[in-house]
Amino acid sequence: MISDLPHPDFRAALAAEPVIAVVRAPSIPDSAALCAALAGGGITCTELTFSTPDVVPHLRAAVAAGHRVGAGTVLTAAQAEEAIDAGVSFLVTPGLRPEVARVAHEAGVPVVLGALTPTEVAQALDLGTAAVKIFPAKAFGPGYFKDLRGPYPGLPLVASGGVNAGNAADFLAAGALAVCAGTDVVPPDVVAAGDWPEIARRARAFMAAVRRPA
């Protein structure tokens, strides 16, 4: 079942650059500049979430500028369709959303479904997820990722929720394919202020922590 998961190229890209910046902000002055700042700090994959007001134009602008961008907190088929129309590279859900998975599969776009329990992980695999987002990762810690890989060897896991510079390397060492960097790298107020040098600094610091021995 795990060996048959779709979009191996997507997983290979995550394995090569295993950090996704997840942006939740009340506003984004310039999404292309935000992604450029993150890339300047070493984070080349950005997830703009539907929790940000009017996120679709931001997705479209970042994609048009050539950045690798996904849509997060995708809850409905309509949101999935909007994001795909904007040109995103992938979709992410906070939990199991079969209708989002259906739209993604029809469009040939990778979807990362959210799960927590072993049963939810199995359901995500049945729905054809490209990887499984474990949320909230911090609640169970890196050891939980080792535990899940017992019954699910080779399972591509993404750690999300409470991941920071102090624990990101531990999640990767415990078997996570990738980690999501949230407020540690993209604090909502800093994003809203358009302080791109600060975003780049935070991205560099996070990447330095990721590369340290766990």
KAURMO-V96842 format. One record per residue. N is the residue number from 1. PHI is phi in degrees with one decimal (none if undefined). OMEGA is omega in whole degrees, -180 to 180 (NA if undefined). Layout:
BEGIN
N PHI OMEGA
N PHI OMEGA
END
This chain:
BEGIN
1 none -179
2 -70.0 -179
3 -68.2 -178
4 -97.2 -178
5 -62.4 -179
6 -74.8 173
7 62.3 177
8 -61.4 179
9 -64.4 178
10 -63.2 179
11 -66.5 179
12 -63.7 178
13 -66.4 177
14 -65.8 180
15 -62.2 -179
16 -73.4 -180
17 -134.5 -164
18 -87.0 178
19 -129.5 174
20 -114.7 175
21 -83.2 -178
22 -106.0 -173
23 -101.5 171
24 -125.2 -175
25 -142.6 178
26 -66.8 177
27 -160.1 177
28 -129.5 -177
29 -61.5 -176
30 -157.3 -175
31 -66.4 178
32 -66.0 178
33 -67.4 176
34 -61.4 180
35 -64.5 178
36 -65.6 178
37 -64.7 178
38 -62.9 179
39 -63.9 177
40 -62.8 177
41 -92.5 176
42 104.7 179
43 -107.8 -172
44 -100.6 -179
45 -118.8 -176
46 -124.5 176
47 -113.7 174
48 -97.2 -169
49 -101.9 177
50 -71.6 172
51 -77.4 173
52 -86.4 -179
53 -58.2 176
54 51.2 -175
55 -72.2 -174
56 -59.8 176
57 -60.7 177
58 -66.2 176
59 -59.8 -177
60 -62.1 -178
61 -66.2 -180
62 -67.2 178
63 -63.8 -179
64 -61.5 179
65 -81.6 174
66 93.3 -179
67 -88.5 177
68 -87.1 -170
69 -130.3 173
70 -121.1 177
71 -106.5 -180
72 -114.9 -176
73 52.1 179
74 -84.2 -173
75 -107.9 -174
76 -129.7 176
77 -62.8 -180
78 -63.2 177
79 -63.7 178
80 -59.7 -180
81 -64.2 178
82 -62.1 -178
83 -65.5 180
84 -64.4 177
85 -62.2 178
86 -76.2 175
87 97.2 -177
88 -64.2 -179
89 -87.0 -178
90 -162.5 176
91 -120.2 177
92 -133.7 178
93 -116.8 178
94 -77.7 -180
95 -150.1 -180
96 -77.2 -179
97 -130.4 -176
98 -56.6 -178
99 -68.9 176
100 -69.2 178
101 -59.6 -180
102 -61.6 -179
103 -62.6 180
104 -61.5 -179
105 -62.6 -179
106 -63.5 -179
107 -92.4 -178
108 72.5 -178
109 -107.6 178
110 -61.9 174
111 -126.6 177
112 -111.1 -177
113 -87.2 179
114 -82.3 179
115 -156.3 175
116 -136.1 -176
117 -84.4 175
118 -57.9 178
119 -66.3 179
120 -65.7 176
121 -60.3 179
122 -62.1 179
123 -65.4 178
124 -62.2 178
125 -63.8 179
126 -62.3 -179
127 -84.1 175
128 81.1 177
129 -63.4 177
130 -81.0 175
131 -158.0 -178
132 -114.2 176
133 -86.2 176
134 -92.5 -176
135 -138.8 -6
136 -84.9 -174
137 -63.8 -175
138 -65.8 -177
139 -62.5 -178
140 -111.1 174
141 82.6 -178
142 -58.4 -179
143 -59.5 180
144 -64.9 179
145 -67.8 174
146 -63.6 -179
147 -61.9 -178
148 -64.8 -178
149 -76.8 172
150 -67.0 178
151 -75.0 -178
152 -124.2 -179
153 -63.0 179
154 80.3 -178
155 -66.1 178
156 -80.9 -175
157 -110.4 174
158 -117.8 -179
159 -87.0 -178
160 -140.7 178
161 99.9 180
162 81.0 177
163 -83.1 -180
164 -141.7 -178
165 -63.1 -178
166 -80.5 -176
167 -127.0 -175
168 -57.9 -180
169 -63.2 179
170 -67.1 178
171 -63.5 179
172 -65.5 179
173 -66.8 -180
174 -83.4 174
175 119.4 177
176 -67.8 176
177 -71.4 -178
178 -155.2 177
179 -128.0 177
180 -102.5 177
181 -98.3 -178
182 -105.3 -173
183 -64.9 176
184 -60.8 -176
185 -110.0 -175
186 -124.7 177
187 -58.6 -176
188 -53.5 -177
189 -70.3 179
190 -70.1 177
191 -62.9 -178
192 -61.4 179
193 -79.0 -179
194 68.6 -180
195 -85.5 -174
196 -68.6 175
197 -59.4 178
198 -68.4 177
199 -61.9 179
200 -62.7 179
201 -62.9 180
202 -63.8 178
203 -63.7 179
204 -62.3 -180
205 -64.6 180
206 -64.9 -179
207 -65.0 176
208 -63.3 179
209 -69.1 180
210 -62.3 -176
211 -82.5 -180
212 -72.4 176
213 -63.6 -179
214 -75.9 NA
END
